[in-house]
Amino acid sequence: QEQLAESGGGLTQPGGSLRLSCVASGFNLDYFLIQWFRQAPGKERERVSCFSSSDGRTDYADSVKGRFTISRDNARNTVYLEMNSLKPEDTAVYYCAAVTQLAWIRCGKEYQYDYWGQGTQVTVSS
């Protein structure tokens, strides 16, 4: 079965860290662009970070630059989102999504994603 599955969310204090994982099953992430999104209650979905498998480029929302790092482990077919210096405003459900990386597919835009994970809750609170 082809699917994405996130894990690693939880509760942490301001200034804390979490590492989210997005594991692909049934397909190879080598051929996909992977996007992390988040959505807080009452707010629109926000693009957080992107990994372009075709060229290794990454992209971050201004709100997380310098604090979050996206990376990929080819052997584990997994994309990670390392989140440091977390703030209460980072509280949201985090989702990963993957789109087949055709020639025009690049980080910085949204697409019709082929796969979505179920989401993992991140709560930053003292």
C-alpha positions, 0 to 999 in steps of 0.5 A: 500500500502506497502511503505517507506516515508522519510521527514525532509530534508531541508536547514540548516547552518553548525553546524545545526541540522535536524531530518529525519523520515522514516515512514513505511506504510502497513508493520511492521518495527519490522521484518526489518533491516533499512538502511539510505543511502545518495547520493551526486551529482557525488558521489556513494551512501553511507551507513550512518546508520543502525538499526537492529530490531532483536537485536537493534544494530546500525551502523554508517559510520565513517564520521557521528559517534558522530554526527548522531543518529538512533532510532526507534519509534515502536508505530509510525512504524518510524525510525529517523536519528537525524543529528547534527553538520552538515557539507557541505559535508553532503549535499545529498539526503537521502534515507531509505531502509528496508530488511526483517531481516532473520537470516543472515541479519546484519548491516554493509553490503548491501542487496537487499532491499525490500523497498526504500523511495523516498528520502529527500534532505539535504543541508548544506550551509552558 
